[in-house]
Amino acid sequence: MRLGTSVRICLALLFAVSPASVGAQQTVVVRAATVLDGRGAKWADRDVVIRDGVIVAIEAGGSVAGDVRYDLGDLTLMPGLIDTHVHIGWHFDRETDKTHSGRVEETAEDAALYAAANAWQTLRGGVTTALSLGAGVDIPLREAIASGQVPGPRILTSIQAVTARTGSPAEIRQHVDRMAELGADAIKIFASGSIRDGGVPTLSQAQLDAACGRASELGLRSYVHAYDPESVRRVVYAGCSQVEHGALLDRPTLELMAERGVYLDPNIDLVFRNYFENAEHFVGVGNYTEEGFAQMRRAQPLALEVFRQGLSVPGLKMVFGTDAVAGSHGRNYQELVYRVEEGGQDPMDAVVSATSLAAAAIGLGGAVGSLVEGFAADLIAVDGDPSEDVSALGRVRFVMRAGLVYRNDPTTRR
């Protein structure tokens, strides 16, 4: 879907406020009392120096003048969050107040506006990069954000997923080729059914070999929806990049994932919480049945236990992802709070899982997710220190993406 003139006009009217911008050659300095680098280090009183949207230095606080300066006082400055699993276009239809399913006819303009609104909420909530898994609307949204027409996180997308209906291994390879031609940044694959249908395997080893193998040949990472040990073992043996969900996994399979370097995005809270809080907006659409909700209620404690086991598996790379759908955009941080408070994760490890580790999981480990010279100036500041109190991530006060400020509640520019 191309972003037509009418869509551009709608977006321009919706987002009439531009981010605070500076000249390409100007030096911007952001100072805060506490700074987290996204890799596990914490510093006191630092100036982060930015030029042309890139971090060029990190110095002692107050030591750099700069052309534009943001003094954030006692806030904690850190890399922007990276959510490795969202559905940025999902929304509730105005006519039915149900999650959009395709049964309600929708114009390209409406789809674009819903997606843009979700993107704005996500960015304001502290997420500066998101992998959307995936829909056609993601492509024009990605381009509109990248060109500065719409405020939002940096978007990566898989567009259309590989499913059992995609067909034979040869047809699956053709599908992956088609997604790459359309501009996909990643490949999404369903190796098992929905947890609402029991999460049983749906793709053979040969089909997964074809999907992940062809993605790898094209330089694309693969993200696989899978729940049970059998499905996930096939995913691992196929050389896929990341498992989504995994709520029914056992320890031997977690250990195999660690051994092979496959990432796990466990989605243990926000997606469940959002479904339960907004059940009336989902029930009656597709497999969102009463029995489907009962299956999800049974699955959540199992997912929590898998996460707890995963914390004790040496080398297992568990990253931040929310599976954010209609009703949950902008609340992404709640997943991290739950992982710490209920799952037992160390708060600093949770921060790392949502910054440098998440960047590596989406193939951007050398560009975003850390406060390092040469990295994109994707910064957020929060009220409190999330390395000690992870709930501080829910108190975002400042958001910068690629050197442009989109949120500055303290109003500290001078």
HELIX and SHEET records of a PDB file:
HELIX    1   1 THR A    5  LEU A   14  1                                  10    
HELIX    2   2 ALA A  108  ARG A  124  1                                  17    
HELIX    3   3 ASP A  138  ALA A  146  1                                   9    
HELIX    4   4 ALA A  164  THR A  166  5                                   3    
HELIX    5   5 PRO A  169  LEU A  182  1                                  14    
HELIX    6   6 ILE A  195  ASP A  197  5                                   3    
HELIX    7   7 GLN A  205  GLU A  217  1                                  13    
HELIX    8   8 PRO A  229  TYR A  237  1                                   9    
HELIX    9   9 ARG A  251  ARG A  260  1                                  10    
HELIX   10  10 LEU A  270  GLU A  277  1                                   8    
HELIX   11  11 ALA A  279  HIS A  281  5                                   3    
HELIX   12  12 GLU A  290  LEU A  311  1                                  22    
HELIX   13  13 TYR A  333  GLU A  341  1                                   9    
HELIX   14  14 PRO A  347  SER A  353  1                                   7    
HELIX   15  15 SER A  356  ALA A  361  1                                   6    
HELIX   16  16 VAL A  390  GLY A  394  5                                   5    
SHEET    1   A 4 VAL A  54  ALA A  60  0                                        
SHEET    2   A 4 LYS A  42  ARG A  51 -1                                        
SHEET    3   A 4 THR A  27  LEU A  36 -1                                        
SHEET    4   A 4 VAL A  68  ASP A  71  1                                        
SHEET    1   B 7 VAL A  54  ALA A  60  0                                        
SHEET    2   B 7 LYS A  42  ARG A  51 -1                                        
SHEET    3   B 7 THR A  27  LEU A  36 -1                                        
SHEET    4   B 7 THR A  76  PRO A  79  1                                        
SHEET    5   B 7 LEU A 379  VAL A 382 -1                                        
SHEET    6   B 7 VAL A 396  ARG A 401 -1                                        
SHEET    7   B 7 LEU A 404  ASN A 408 -1                                        
SHEET    1   C 3 LEU A  81  VAL A  86  0                                        
SHEET    2   C 3 VAL A 127  SER A 132  1                                        
SHEET    3   C 3 ARG A 154  THR A 157  1                                        
SHEET    1   D 4 ALA A 186  PHE A 190  0                                        
SHEET    2   D 4 ARG A 221  ALA A 226  1                                        
SHEET    3   D 4 GLN A 242  HIS A 245  1                                        
SHEET    4   D 4 TYR A 263  ASP A 265  1                                        
END                                                                             
